[in-house]
Amino acid sequence: MTDPEGATTTVLFVTGMSGAGRTSVANVLEDDGWYVADNVPVSVIAQVVDGVRTSELGAQKIAMVVRPTGPTFAEDLAQLRGDLADGGAHTNLLFVDASDPVLIRRFEQVRRRHPLQGSGTLSEGIDAEREMLAGVRADAETVIDTSDLSATRLRSMVANAFPSKTGQGLTIAVQSFGFKYGLPIDCDLVADVRFLPNPYWIPELRDHNGREAPVRDYVLGQPDASEYLRRYVELVDIVARGYLREGKGYMTIGIGCTGGKHRSVAMTEELKRRLAAETDDDGRPRYEVQSTHRDLGRE
């Protein structure tokens, strides 16, 4: 099963014990660029996969969260994987597990009934599901036990098991703004570039902005501009490593000057360029970088 350009479609099945963290795993995968569908019946998954693959989404990485539906669940899932493989897709199975005491505690905390509990006890429901899924667990290429995992550690394990093919571990948005209009509320880091001379006071530059060559060259040509940017990239690299360790995939940087038209715009575009040029040890882009200009044109 390939797309029009010949790339192989990967279908990852996420299943496991209720309460073990299937939804948490799905959230990690979705953040990493997978198309995720939850609680799709096994009988229609093949059609869903084909529809997603050939739609405008063109997804090549598809994750299906599947929940046990009956005594033939293991056999049905194995048959589906075989059918998809025969069609050219690569399939993988991730089983999410946890100890019985942990599952009991989690269900009690959220005050929900186990889906297989029926009129029996919670423990009986867990036992029934574990028996139903024994064969599925045995067939799984990857098993993650979440009993003692923090959310951050779970994210790290999933990301390591199914790494992004792009190699881009962090998405960075760099946003220029004017301090006179207030600080952006969504920034993780804020840089103040008002220490640079203001082009506003140069008549031939006043009506231009930081995306235009005259202003850009003036701002970046200041003695401390390049050094500031170099050191700021180093700072971002340090913070980015910490963000990835903590499972945070996004960073927003605010670059501010007085009005958000000259200095902050020029410095934002140059910081974007420098961050986009950063690569990892394998030569792949380290960041996916975007730039916006909140207050450009506001004056």
DRENGU-238308 format. One record per residue: residue in three letters; chain; z, y negated, x of N, C-alpha, C, CB in turn. Coordinates in steps of 0.001 Angstrom, whole numbers, plus 500000, padded with zeros to 6 digits. Last residue first. Glycine has a CB too. Layout:
PT resn chain    nc3    nc2    nc1   cac3   cac2   cac1    cc3    cc2    cc1   cbc3   cbc2   cbc1
PT  ALA     A      Z      Y      X      Z      Y      X      Z      Y      X      Z      Y      X
...
END
This chain:
PT resn chain    nc3    nc2    nc1   cac3   cac2   cac1    cc3    cc2    cc1   cbc3   cbc2   cbc1
PT  GLU     A 513112 449562 500610 513388 448128 500780 512407 447294 499966 513313 447729 502271
PT  ARG     A 512211 452124 500341 513194 451644 499368 513403 450136 499441 514515 452347 499582
PT  GLY     A 510637 453253 502238 509973 452625 501102 510926 452030 500077 509100 453618 500431
PT  LEU     A 513016 455698 503025 511761 455066 503437 511020 454533 502202 510867 456076 504222
PT  ASP     A 515285 457070 502443 515247 455676 502035 513972 454948 502474 516445 454964 502586
PT  ARG     A 514879 459789 503210 515476 459442 501932 515189 458022 501493 516939 459645 501994
PT  HIS     A 512653 461740 504431 513064 460359 504697 513571 459757 503386 511874 459508 505293
PT  THR     A 512664 464967 506026 512515 464106 504859 513056 462728 505210 513251 464699 503615
PT  SER     A 511478 467918 507656 511992 466548 507723 511728 465827 506407 511347 465775 508899
PT  GLN     A 512334 471206 508792 511660 470313 507853 512259 468923 508005 511793 470825 506380
PT  VAL     A 512077 474153 510709 512543 472769 510612 511674 471976 509636 512536 472098 512000
PT  GLU     A 513392 477087 511664 512386 476556 510750 512854 475158 510372 512190 477481 509470
PT  TYR     A 514102 478046 515042 514435 477379 513797 513183 477144 512958 515144 476055 514076
PT  ARG     A 512998 479493 517106 514417 479673 516809 514789 479099 515452 515264 479028 517887
PT  PRO     A 509966 481266 517404 510654 480033 516979 512101 480312 516602 509921 479389 515790
PT  ARG     A 509960 483568 520216 509744 483268 518804 510470 481979 518417 510221 484441 517923
PT  GLY     A 510466 484470 522762 509420 483489 522584 509110 483136 521145 508208 483968 523223
PT  ASP     A 512618 486038 523062 511341 486728 522883 510185 485764 522641 511439 487699 521731
PT  ASP     A 514750 484341 523124 514413 485043 524362 513082 485770 524278 515499 486026 524707
PT  ASP     A 513506 481628 521018 514513 482578 521456 514015 483306 522705 514849 483585 520327
PT  THR     A 512693 478080 521232 512350 479491 521050 513493 480380 521522 511056 479838 521808
PT  GLU     A 511979 474844 520000 512970 475758 520542 512565 477204 520247 514367 475452 519957
PT  ALA     A 510270 473226 518605 509766 473791 519854 510746 474762 520501 509443 472683 520823
PT  ALA     A 511750 472263 516529 510700 473227 516200 510138 473887 517448 509581 472547 515426
PT  LEU     A 513287 470390 517916 513930 471593 517383 512896 472671 517060 514747 471251 516126
PT  ARG     A 511325 468455 518497 512026 469140 519578 512700 470419 519091 513062 468215 520202
PT  ARG     A 510488 467632 515930 509530 468189 516890 510232 468988 517978 508700 467073 517521
PT  LYS     A 512917 466644 514871 512227 467770 514240 511275 468432 515228 511459 467304 512988
PT  LEU     A 513278 464491 516592 514240 465584 516612 513630 466823 515959 515547 465177 515893
PT  GLU     A 511087 462930 515799 511128 463458 517161 512140 464597 517285 511471 462341 518152
PT  GLU     A 511756 462331 513153 510515 463049 513435 510525 463644 514843 509314 462115 513267
PT  THR     A 514196 460960 513585 514149 462181 512771 512908 462997 513098 514173 461835 511271
PT  MET     A 513394 458729 515034 514254 459716 515687 514279 461037 514912 515677 459165 515830
PT  ALA     A 511868 457370 513080 511257 457785 514340 512080 458875 515025 511101 456584 515273
PT  VAL     A 513870 456974 511120 512649 457725 510805 511996 458238 512084 511653 456844 510014
PT  SER     A 515799 455422 512400 516164 456762 511920 514933 457601 511620 517036 456662 510669
PT  ARG     A 514287 453031 513019 514879 453883 514048 515163 455295 513560 516151 453264 514551
PT  HIS     A 513057 452300 510234 512478 452265 511574 513082 453323 512506 512668 450888 512177
PT  LYS     A 514369 452829 507772 512932 452591 507825 512344 452749 509216 512631 451224 507317
PT  GLY     A 517088 452706 507141 516370 453964 506946 514865 453829 507016 516740 454551 505638
PT  GLY     A 518639 450487 507673 517896 450533 506414 517130 451809 506166 516958 449414 506364
PT  THR     A 520216 451294 509983 520685 450341 508983 519979 450521 507641 520484 448925 509483
PT  CYS     A 520119 454857 510352 520089 453522 510938 520479 452554 509823 518663 453175 511555
PT  GLY     A 520860 458377 510740 520980 457100 510050 520787 455884 510920 522288 457016 509416
PT  ILE     A 520124 461546 509986 519924 460585 511065 519885 459199 510427 518601 460888 511882
PT  GLY     A 521674 464554 509096 521334 463201 508686 521225 462282 509888 522368 462665 507708
PT  ILE     A 520820 467892 508737 521202 466855 509695 520753 465510 509160 520588 467125 511098
PT  THR     A 521768 470932 507441 521158 469643 507123 521716 468597 508068 521413 469244 505639
PT  MET     A 521110 474377 507689 521793 473220 508250 521033 471967 507842 521907 473326 509801
PT  TYR     A 521536 477774 506705 520925 476471 506507 521779 475383 507152 520731 476187 505010
PT  GLY     A 522855 480213 506717 521467 480187 507153 520798 478838 507102 520697 481114 506347
PT  LYS     A 525874 481512 507732 525253 480360 507067 523843 480184 507601 526090 479063 507283
PT  GLY     A 527417 483447 508990 526550 483845 507891 525912 482701 507140 527310 484660 506946
PT  GLU     A 528793 482880 511236 529532 482768 509984 528671 483068 508761 530118 481389 509862
PT  ARG     A 526816 483075 513146 527942 484021 513198 528708 484037 511888 528889 483667 514348
PT  LEU     A 525278 480894 512359 524738 482248 512193 525837 483292 512262 523681 482537 513256
PT  TYR     A 527017 478794 513066 526596 478983 511677 526093 480399 511439 525510 477977 511309
PT  GLY     A 527140 479129 515862 528326 479332 515036 527982 479555 513578 529250 478154 515160
PT  ARG     A 524523 478484 516526 525060 479813 516865 526285 480122 516025 525413 479895 518362
PT  ALA     A 524438 475822 515640 523608 476840 514995 524111 478244 515297 522158 476702 515443
PT  VAL     A 526089 474487 517450 526508 474604 516052 525732 475705 515346 526316 473271 515317
PT  ILE     A 524464 474729 519744 525830 475262 519723 526293 475481 518282 526801 474305 520460
PT  ASP     A 522118 473426 518939 522066 474826 519373 523449 475474 519316 521499 474924 520798
PT  VAL     A 523072 470830 518503 522593 471626 517366 522547 473107 517737 521194 471145 516913
PT  LEU     A 523610 470104 521173 524692 470186 520195 524282 471053 519007 525092 468782 519715
PT  GLU     A 521008 470092 522212 522007 471000 522767 523174 471191 521803 522515 470474 524110
PT  VAL     A 519958 468016 520668 519399 469366 520524 520379 470398 521075 518032 469478 521252
PT  TYR     A 521443 465946 521752 521672 466319 520358 521090 467694 520066 521064 465276 519414
PT  ARG     A 520473 465705 524317 521844 466182 524144 522117 466594 522699 522836 465102 524573
PT  ARG     A 517898 464777 523670 518093 465995 524456 519488 466562 524254 517853 465719 525939
PT  LEU     A 518443 462394 522294 517797 463507 521601 518006 464819 522355 516298 463231 521430
PT  TYR     A 519585 460874 524378 520343 461145 523153 519764 462353 522423 520341 459912 522229
PT  GLU     A 517447 460722 526145 518681 461399 526556 519522 461773 525341 519495 460506 527510
PT  SER     A 515642 459204 524606 515297 460567 525010 516536 461358 525411 514298 460541 526167
PT  ALA     A 517087 456743 524260 516618 457541 523128 516357 458990 523520 515355 456931 522546
PT  ASP     A 517834 455002 526266 518771 456074 525931 518258 457011 524841 520077 455481 525497
PT  PRO     A 515630 453156 526627 516190 453918 527746 517053 455105 527340 516996 453014 528598
PT  GLN     A 512951 453487 524212 514215 452875 524631 514915 453768 525654 515136 452628 523408
PT  GLY     A 510787 454808 523220 510692 454281 524574 511945 453594 525062 509567 453335 524656
PT  LEU     A 511273 455357 520627 511412 456464 521580 511312 455992 523019 510354 457520 521318
PT  VAL     A 510747 452756 519562 512064 453386 519437 512247 454466 520499 512246 453987 518030
PT  TYR     A 508022 452307 520252 509072 451359 520628 510441 452026 520625 509072 450157 519678
PT  ASP     A 506710 454456 519105 506670 454293 520562 507755 453335 521034 505290 453787 521009
PT  ARG     A 507285 453959 516361 507701 455203 517018 507757 455022 518537 506736 456355 516655
PT  VAL     A 506030 451476 515952 507482 451596 515843 507977 452848 516572 507909 451635 514362
PT  PRO     A 503287 452190 516482 503951 451054 517147 505472 451141 517117 503519 449759 516501
PT  ALA     A 502788 454613 514871 502837 454618 516330 503537 453407 516941 501456 454698 516864
PT  GLU     A 504900 455375 512088 503711 454738 512640 503901 454519 514139 503419 453396 511920
PT  ARG     A 507274 456224 511258 506238 457248 511334 504946 456690 511930 505968 457830 509948
PT  GLY     A 508934 453999 511025 509098 454892 512164 508108 456029 512266 510426 455451 512132
PT  ASN     A 506799 451291 509867 507951 452194 509798 507903 453197 510944 507989 452933 508442
PT  HIS     A 506118 447713 509704 505750 449112 509971 506999 449981 509844 505106 449269 511395
PT  ASP     A 507078 445183 509504 506437 445736 508314 505947 447174 508510 505277 444860 507912
PT  ARG     A 508129 444682 512094 508994 444659 510913 508356 445379 509724 509321 443218 510532
PT  LEU     A 506583 444368 514324 506990 445734 513965 507686 445798 512607 507913 446299 515035
PT  GLU     A 506150 441699 514762 504964 442545 514653 505300 443995 514291 504195 442513 515956
PT  PRO     A 508867 440687 514926 507971 440360 513799 506790 441310 513649 507447 438964 513962
PT  ILE     A 511677 442416 515428 510434 442126 516134 509357 441896 515073 510036 443297 517125
PT  TRP     A 513770 443233 513967 513859 441882 514510 512651 441523 515369 515125 441734 515323
PT  TYR     A 513264 445874 513361 513195 444887 512271 513139 443462 512817 514405 445039 511333
PT  PRO     A 513829 447516 515475 512474 446935 515389 512333 445888 514292 511461 448030 515156
PT  ASN     A 516848 447284 517113 516265 447389 515787 514877 446737 515751 517190 446741 514747
PT  PRO     A 517928 449361 519818 517443 448067 519329 516662 448223 518022 516560 447395 520391
PT  LEU     A 520420 451859 519051 519110 451505 519589 518687 450130 519050 518052 452592 519222
PT  PHE     A 522660 452347 517628 522869 451841 518988 521547 451428 519628 523564 452903 519855
PT  ARG     A 522052 453561 515272 522083 452105 515256 522372 451521 516625 523111 451621 514273
PT  VAL     A 522013 456236 514840 521136 455728 515888 521048 454201 515858 519743 456334 515747
PT  ASP     A 524236 458709 514204 524092 457264 514007 523234 456719 515152 525500 456544 513953
PT  ALA     A 524067 461777 512555 523853 461054 513804 523584 459587 513487 522676 461673 514615
PT  VAL     A 525864 464364 511069 525330 463017 510898 525235 462359 512269 526221 462173 509931
PT  LEU     A 525729 467618 509648 525890 466780 510829 525268 465421 510536 525239 467439 512089
PT  ASP     A 525437 468347 507007 526408 469062 507827 526725 468279 509096 525885 470459 508183
PT  CYS     A 524943 466446 504027 524703 466642 505461 525829 467432 506114 524544 465294 506160
PT  ASP     A 525037 465676 501391 524778 467085 501675 524559 467376 503148 523587 467541 500905
PT  ILE     A 525271 463018 500819 526437 463856 500523 526258 465298 500976 526727 463830 499043
PT  PRO     A 524386 460345 503006 523976 461490 502187 525167 462427 501994 522781 462248 502843
PT  LEU     A 526054 457175 502817 525850 458444 503510 525307 459509 502553 527166 458921 504146
PT  GLY     A 524357 454126 501799 525382 455158 501703 525014 456429 502436 525651 455474 500272
PT  TYR     A 522647 452118 502292 522500 452778 500992 523501 453923 500814 521076 453308 500834
PT  LYS     A 523147 451378 504840 523460 450384 503809 523292 450950 502402 522572 449157 503979
PT  PHE     A 522236 453481 506370 523676 453384 506117 523990 452395 504997 524407 452970 507390
PT  GLY     A 519410 455260 505418 519948 453954 505781 521419 453868 505429 519170 452837 505086
PT  PHE     A 518053 458297 506883 518667 457528 505805 519111 456166 506334 519869 458297 505196
PT  SER     A 516283 461387 507425 516623 460017 507800 517239 459299 506602 515370 459254 508312
PT  GLN     A 517054 464728 507926 516844 463696 506917 517228 462320 507466 517656 464012 505649
PT  VAL     A 516090 467959 508548 516477 466704 509200 516083 465562 508273 515798 466549 510617
PT  ALA     A 517062 471184 507953 516458 470019 507315 516992 468773 508016 516765 469984 505773
PT  ILE     A 516565 474362 509219 517174 473058 509463 516368 471987 508735 517250 472752 510986
PT  THR     A 517368 477724 509040 516506 476681 508500 517233 475339 508629 516123 476978 507006
PT  LEU     A 517603 480293 511404 518251 479175 510741 517195 478193 510254 519254 478480 511686
PT  GLY     A 516166 482316 512604 517471 482636 512089 518100 481527 511274 518357 482987 513198
PT  GLN     A 513135 483601 512733 513769 482310 512476 515110 482547 511817 512872 481407 511591
PT  GLY     A 511711 485897 512997 512591 485539 514094 513310 484215 513883 511811 485485 515359
PT  THR     A 510099 487003 511120 509699 485711 511659 510533 485317 512862 509804 484648 510596
PT  LYS     A 511299 489249 510209 510143 489414 511083 509712 488103 511709 508992 490013 510318
PT  SER     A 514780 489592 510166 513629 488808 509727 512495 488985 510712 513993 487316 509581
PT  PRO     A 516190 492907 510190 515979 491578 510749 514733 490915 510197 515890 491654 512248
PT  PHE     A 518155 494826 508934 516831 494467 508425 516482 493059 508892 516782 494560 506870
PT  ALA     A 520474 495088 510394 519787 496294 509967 518365 496014 509522 520548 496955 508853
PT  ASN     A 521253 492435 510734 520930 493231 511912 520158 494489 511551 522195 493601 512656
PT  ALA     A 521742 491679 508087 520722 490968 508853 520307 491753 510091 521231 489590 509258
PT  VAL     A 523849 493435 507492 522582 493547 506760 521464 492872 507547 522704 492918 505347
PT  MET     A 525793 492485 509287 525337 493872 509362 524005 494050 508645 526387 494813 508763
PT  SER     A 526144 489813 508447 525676 490106 509797 525122 491519 509903 526804 489915 510798
PT  ARG     A 527168 490184 505863 525898 489481 506062 525309 489804 507426 526091 487966 505918
PT  LEU     A 529576 491437 506541 528576 492150 505751 527210 491508 505938 528964 492165 504260
PT  ARG     A 530884 489364 507868 530535 490573 508607 529484 491384 507856 531784 491426 508859
PT  THR     A 531202 487534 505755 530441 487167 506940 529986 488392 507710 531264 486269 507836
PT  ALA     A 532832 488920 503993 531491 488540 503559 530610 488188 504751 531560 487360 502589
PT  SER     A 534467 491588 505804 534429 490250 505227 533004 489957 504783 534930 489180 506245
PT  LEU     A 535139 495010 505238 534228 493985 505716 534463 492652 505012 532792 494432 505519
PT  ASP     A 536353 497363 504590 537116 496425 505410 536259 495276 505920 537743 497150 506580
PT  SER     A 534473 498587 502852 535911 498629 502570 536684 497549 503313 536470 499986 502932
PT  THR     A 531764 498909 502968 532282 497541 502865 533794 497476 502699 531629 496839 501711
PT  ASP     A 529625 500738 504809 530912 500844 504124 531566 499470 504144 531837 501922 504796
PT  ILE     A 526295 501416 504626 527250 500370 504994 528497 500540 504145 526637 498943 504809
PT  VAL     A 523746 503383 505821 524934 503392 504978 525876 502307 505499 525629 504808 504974
PT  THR     A 520309 504017 505937 521390 503118 506345 522518 503199 505329 520880 501655 506484
PT  GLU     A 518770 506018 504876 518603 505711 506296 519742 504846 506817 517270 505011 506532
PT  ALA     A 519970 508433 502565 519869 507025 502964 519701 506879 504474 521106 506254 502504
PT  ASP     A 520436 510983 501730 519055 510633 502063 518920 509225 502634 518188 510762 500838
PT  ALA     A 523143 511000 501117 522678 511866 502204 521266 511497 502656 522716 513328 501766
PT  ARG     A 523165 509348 498894 523823 508907 500130 523333 509711 501319 525347 509032 500007
PT  VAL     A 521859 511009 497083 521244 509732 497474 521853 509242 498781 521428 508664 496361
PT  GLY     A 523700 513086 496770 522389 513355 497357 521691 512092 497831 521515 514068 496361
PT  ALA     A 525852 511670 495590 526024 512398 496851 524687 512647 497535 526738 513729 496605
PT  LEU     A 525883 510431 493149 525173 509766 494235 525253 510508 495566 525711 508386 494407
PT  MET     A 527435 511985 491471 526047 511738 491095 525228 511210 492266 525985 510757 489938
PT  GLU     A 529915 511770 492774 529247 513068 492704 527761 512897 492390 529915 513959 491643
PT  ARG     A 530428 509092 492345 530310 509576 493718 529609 510930 493752 531696 509678 494375
PT  GLU     A 530634 509024 489555 529541 508311 490211 529345 508816 491637 529812 506799 490216
PT  ALA     A 532934 510548 489162 531667 510962 488557 530486 510289 489243 531658 510638 487061
PT  ASP     A 534860 509026 490522 534562 510392 490957 533217 510858 490424 535663 511350 490502
PT  ILE     A 534854 506707 488961 534445 506632 490367 534073 508020 490882 535572 506022 491234
PT  GLY     A 535857 507769 486548 534532 507151 486596 533997 507078 488010 534575 505762 485996
PT  GLU     A 538380 508578 487372 537429 509590 486912 536002 509036 486914 537808 510081 485502
PT  SER     A 539555 506125 487934 539356 507090 489015 538346 508158 488623 540682 507742 489396
PT  LEU     A 539702 505034 485366 538851 504409 486376 538555 505386 487503 539512 503141 486932
PT  THR     A 539663 507656 482849 540311 506708 483744 539299 506106 484711 541446 507388 484516
PT  GLY     A 537574 507884 479875 538500 508400 480878 539120 507297 481709 537797 509375 481779
PT  SER     A 535623 507130 478220 536965 507105 477648 538015 507603 478634 537008 507944 476386
PT  GLY     A 533651 505673 480713 533722 506217 479366 535121 506050 478786 533322 507691 479365
PT  GLN     A 532982 505193 483400 534358 505506 483038 534465 506148 481656 535198 504251 483083
PT  LEU     A 530686 504336 484493 530748 505753 484144 532143 506172 483680 530326 506600 485334
PT  PRO     A 531120 501602 485021 530025 501994 484119 530037 503467 483717 528713 501683 484767
PT  HIS     A 534540 500581 484739 533523 501236 485550 532411 501722 484625 534130 502418 486375
PT  ARG     A 535417 497455 483313 535370 498905 483249 534281 499420 484178 535129 499385 481804
PT  ARG     A 537163 494754 484907 535963 495327 484315 536080 496850 484290 534700 494887 485095
PT  ARG     A 538896 492980 486275 539186 493443 484919 537936 493959 484190 539815 492317 484118
PT  VAL     A 538778 492242 488859 537818 491570 487970 537975 492010 486516 536389 491845 488435
PT  GLN     A 540821 493837 489900 540854 492388 490108 539931 491656 489146 540472 492053 491539
PT  GLU     A 540052 496407 489291 541245 495868 488645 541311 494351 488774 542500 496497 489243
PT  PHE     A 537851 496677 490960 537655 496726 489510 538864 496145 488776 537403 498172 489052
PT  ARG     A 539157 496512 493468 538148 495521 493083 537924 495508 491575 536829 495801 493801
PT  ARG     A 540832 498752 493437 541413 497414 493523 540415 496352 493074 541881 497127 494952
PT  ILE     A 538918 500807 493356 539877 500655 492259 540460 499253 492259 541003 501700 492368
PT  LEU     A 537659 500407 495823 536896 500263 494584 537825 500062 493391 536006 501492 494358
PT  VAL     A 539803 500983 497540 539208 499644 497542 538427 499417 496259 538292 499451 498768
PT  PRO     A 540294 503714 496975 541332 502707 496726 540777 501280 496674 542400 502794 497802
PT  ASP     A 537699 504845 497741 538173 504836 496351 539278 503810 496105 538673 506211 495973
PT  SER     A 535756 502817 500019 536741 503855 499725 537204 503739 498273 537948 503752 500689
PT  ALA     A 532240 502246 499614 533601 501757 499870 534559 502873 499484 533912 500425 499067
PT  ASP     A 528731 501592 500266 529863 502435 499891 531174 501702 500152 529830 503770 500666
PT  VAL     A 525323 501443 499804 526528 500629 499981 527720 501408 499436 526390 499238 499263
PT  PHE     A 522414 502472 501370 523503 502899 500472 524748 502094 500820 523783 504449 500594
PT  LEU     A 519054 501886 501501 520358 501396 501959 521398 501774 500920 520340 499847 502198
PT  LEU     A 516015 503164 502420 517111 503302 501463 518418 502879 502113 517211 504752 500943
PT  ASN     A 512549 502331 502469 513823 502479 503157 514914 502509 502102 514060 501327 504189
PT  THR     A 509004 502753 502848 510223 502660 502049 511451 502898 502912 510187 503664 500893
PT  HIS     A 505826 501382 503027 506953 501864 503828 508220 501688 502997 507060 501095 505203
PT  ALA     A 502950 502422 501164 504111 501547 501367 505112 502204 502316 504790 501218 500015
PT  GLY     A 500870 504144 500567 500789 503349 501790 501951 502429 502045 499577 502554 501764
PT  GLY     A 501138 505908 498514 500293 504737 498282 500207 503800 499470 500797 503983 497105
PT  ASP     A 502995 507620 499492 501626 508120 499352 500648 506985 499123 501536 509120 498207
PT  ALA     A 505219 505979 499189 504743 506301 500538 503310 506812 500498 505657 507343 501198
PT  LEU     A 505471 506030 496410 505182 504762 497081 504641 505004 498493 506448 503887 497141
PT  ASP     A 506078 508756 496055 504878 508183 495440 504486 506874 496117 505103 507951 493941
PT  GLY     A 508525 508959 497439 507362 509728 497866 506067 509149 497319 507502 511170 497431
PT  ARG     A 510111 507298 495909 509867 506962 497306 508651 507704 497834 511093 507286 498158
PT  LEU     A 510101 508778 493518 509528 507445 493563 509214 507034 494995 510475 506440 492922
PT  GLN     A 511477 511094 494302 510090 511189 493848 509387 509834 493917 510036 511735 492418
PT  ALA     A 513993 509994 494854 513246 510653 495926 511766 510761 495563 513828 512051 496210
PT  LEU     A 514691 509108 492293 514522 508132 493368 513713 508728 494518 515891 507649 493874
PT  ASP     A 514880 511535 490909 513924 510519 490469 513641 509508 491577 514450 509798 489225
PT  GLU     A 516944 512802 492293 515612 513398 492304 514551 512366 491908 515560 514609 491357
PT  ALA     A 519075 511036 491705 518701 511316 493096 517285 511864 493177 519686 512311 493730
PT  PHE     A 519165 511140 488841 518878 509894 489555 518401 510156 490979 520116 509004 489580
PT  THR     A 519795 513066 487057 518567 513273 487839 518220 512055 488699 517398 513592 486906
PT  PRO     A 522084 512214 485675 522213 513326 486631 520968 513560 487487 522536 514588 485886
PT  GLY     A 521736 508575 485635 521933 509891 485039 521935 510974 486092 520861 510174 484008
PT  THR     A 521575 506172 486937 521312 506187 485494 521560 507529 484841 519906 505778 485236
PT  PRO     A 522718 503972 489461 522615 505343 488945 522519 505368 487429 523812 506171 489397
PT  ARG     A 520582 501209 490190 521898 501706 489804 521756 503101 489210 522579 500746 488794
PT  VAL     A 518943 499354 492696 518878 500393 491666 520265 500977 491444 517874 501509 492063
PT  VAL     A 517287 496678 493773 518660 497133 493578 518640 498111 492406 519652 495922 493312
PT  MET     A 514696 496442 495954 515009 496862 494602 516451 497359 494549 514029 497959 494126
PT  ALA     A 512892 494161 497831 514153 494900 497726 514440 495184 496265 515327 494110 498372
PT  ILE     A 510040 493757 499730 510549 493834 498367 511803 494696 498352 509476 494403 497401
PT  LYS     A 507907 492081 501603 509246 492660 501718 509902 492603 500349 510110 491909 502789
PT  GLN     A 505622 490888 500807 505469 492120 501574 506810 492817 501782 504819 491825 502923
PT  ALA     A 504463 489019 498056 505609 489488 498846 505295 490803 499537 506846 489650 497956
PT  GLY     A 502755 487320 496615 502245 488061 497764 503339 488633 498645 501367 487178 498582
PT  LEU     A 502918 485473 494550 504016 485572 495519 503575 486282 496788 505205 486306 494903
PT  GLU     A 500773 485884 492926 500704 484734 493818 501839 484722 494835 500726 483457 493015
PT  SER     A 500652 489542 493095 500776 488254 492427 500639 487125 493425 502111 488152 491692
PT  THR     A 500726 491924 494402 499401 491366 494124 499443 490027 493407 498608 492333 493307
PT  ARG     A 503478 492454 494606 502647 492445 495815 501314 491743 495589 502399 493869 496291
PT  VAL     A 504338 492481 491972 504845 491464 492889 503924 491322 494093 506269 491811 493348
PT  GLY     A 502926 494735 490979 502743 493421 490387 503191 492303 491310 503491 493336 489089
PT  ASP     A 503902 496798 492573 502480 496467 492635 502218 495075 492065 501654 497513 491876
PT  VAL     A 506608 496721 491785 506234 496524 493183 504774 496108 493289 506486 497804 493996
PT  VAL     A 506364 497336 489049 506918 496049 489477 506507 495740 490909 508451 496050 489353
PT  GLN     A 505348 499927 489148 504537 498870 488550 505033 497491 488965 504545 498992 487028
PT  ALA     A 507505 501222 490382 506190 501232 491021 505303 500124 490468 505513 502591 490830
PT  ILE     A 509588 500867 488508 509637 500182 489802 508269 500136 490456 510631 500867 490730
PT  VAL     A 509885 502197 486151 508911 501098 486176 508861 500385 487521 509236 500096 485092
PT  SER     A 511797 504182 486496 510510 504557 485907 509466 503452 485979 510705 504956 484477
PT  VAL     A 514119 502980 487352 513312 503693 488332 511902 503957 487799 513988 505012 488716
PT  PRO     A 514696 499707 486054 514661 501162 485850 513717 501836 486848 514226 501491 484409
PT  VAL     A 516352 497270 487970 515059 497662 487406 515052 499178 487229 513872 497196 488323
PT  ASN     A 518541 495883 489089 518716 496715 487898 517394 497011 487183 519672 496038 486937
PT  ASP     A 516857 493156 490565 518108 493881 490336 518045 494651 489026 519303 492911 490326
PT  ALA     A 514733 492302 493205 514832 492580 491774 516032 493482 491551 513523 493238 491224
PT  VAL     A 513703 490044 495662 514762 490939 495200 514704 491069 493684 516149 490428 495646
PT  TYR     A 511829 489519 498459 511772 489411 497006 512725 490462 496456 510301 489608 496454
PT  TRP     A 513398 488188 501394 512962 489324 500600 512803 488906 499138 513961 490493 500728
PT  GLY     A 514448 486044 502851 513035 486049 502519 512518 487251 501764 512282 485925 503728
PT  ASP     A 517124 485921 503224 516320 486202 504406 514850 486393 504065 516846 487430 505110
PT  ASP     A 518214 485628 500742 518292 484484 501648 517393 484663 502860 519724 484267 502098
PT  GLU     A 517824 488247 499875 517068 487164 499253 517072 485929 500133 517639 486830 497878
PT  LEU     A 519693 489601 501476 518261 489887 501623 517410 488761 501037 517910 491221 500941
PT  VAL     A 522071 488528 500454 521724 488360 501870 520229 488553 502067 522514 489355 502753
PT  ASN     A 521947 489424 497806 521959 487986 498086 521578 487701 499536 523339 487395 497783
PT  ALA     A 522133 492194 498145 520909 491614 497592 520827 490121 497884 520838 491856 496084
PT  VAL     A 524768 492394 499021 523681 492764 499921 522369 492143 499444 523549 494300 500013
PT  SER     A 526030 491635 496657 526223 490840 497876 525129 491129 498884 527596 491122 498498
PT  THR     A 525273 493726 494963 524811 492368 494683 524961 491473 495901 525578 491778 493506
PT  ARG     A 526638 495903 496130 525175 495907 496051 524630 494490 495837 524703 496833 494913
PT  GLY     A 529377 496425 496598 528750 495220 497136 527237 495206 497091 529176 495034 498521
PT  ALA     A 530912 498304 495313 530867 498355 496775 530170 497153 497388 530174 499612 497221
PT  GLY     A 530780 498350 492593 531901 497634 493185 531883 497612 494698 533171 498235 492725
PT  SER     A 529306 501518 492492 529611 500299 491746 530864 499646 492327 529803 500608 490233
PT  MET     A 527768 502778 495427 528863 502819 494474 529050 501472 493773 530149 503228 495176
PT  GLY     A 524168 502458 495649 525500 502784 496136 526528 502723 495029 525894 501851 497252
PT  THR     A 521184 500771 496828 521982 501450 495814 523350 501753 496406 521283 502755 495317
PT  VAL     A 518179 499400 497411 519606 499138 497625 520361 499811 496493 519919 497590 497684
PT  PHE     A 515194 500084 498962 516032 500414 497814 517494 500200 498199 515786 501881 497340
PT  LEU     A 512541 498222 500041 513902 498630 500381 514678 498875 499106 514607 497565 501255
PT  VAL     A 509316 498449 500930 510163 498487 499743 511515 499049 500158 509515 499345 498596
PT  THR     A 506796 496697 502512 508059 497405 502704 508886 497298 501436 508840 496839 503919
PT  THR     A 503316 496895 502906 504420 496478 502050 505642 497341 502351 504029 496577 500550
PT  THR     A 501376 495991 505715 502057 497030 504953 503208 496435 504148 502572 498134 505888
PT  ALA     A 498445 493998 505660 499852 494148 506035 500520 495176 505129 500594 492789 505954
PT  GLY     A 495815 493431 504951 496105 494694 505605 497537 494901 506018 495271 494824 506771
PT  GLU     A 495233 491289 503436 495037 491128 504864 495432 492375 505644 495823 489943 505359
PT  PRO     A 495915 492064 500826 494514 491857 501170 494247 491706 502656 494012 490661 500471
PT  ASP     A 498512 494541 501566 498017 493335 500926 496570 493110 501339 498893 492112 501290
PT  THR     A 498876 498078 500927 498741 496922 501795 498262 495727 501004 497786 497216 502945
PT  MET     A 500000 501195 500863 500000 500000 500000 500000 498770 500888 501237 499986 499030
END
